[in-house]
Amino acid sequence: MHGVNLDQIGRRDPEHYGGITFRQLEQAIDGFAGELGLDARFFQTNSEGEFVEHLHRVRDVADAIVMNAGAWSHYSRAIGDALAFAGLPCVEVHLSNVMAREEWRRVSVLEDGCIATIMGKGVDGYREALQALKAELEG
Ligand code: DQA
């Protein structure tokens, strides 16, 4: 699940997010999932309400969640509540190292609902997230 402004990577802040486009990011994630024998489904929106509504129904279409909620990660208690409601294992991913950026990015209101947070590893962070979720699902 990709949140707000993630659809614009490739065009925004290349020093933080690299030059990869959103389409290339999803293709890379799809490839990582395939290598691990997982089936990836994608969802991106810039609307917080749509993101929450997807979390309300995600249990019907997925066993686990990889989430980069963008800036919402730092303040949206509504998404945190919806993630708890979803009740699926989740790994939070950030392409950039949010701990080395502005103060407000160092807070995650989603981390309590996640089994792990991966940051600063670019696209490879998504591979790590999928590996962690696969291990979690396999017990
Ligand atoms: C981000 C980091 C967030 O602070 C930022 O608002 C984003 C992207 C990342 O992937 O590094 O939109 O989640």
Residues whose N, C-alpha, C, O or C-beta is under 5 A from the ligand:
A	BS01	DQA	V4 N5 G70 A71 V93 H94 L95 S96 V98 R105
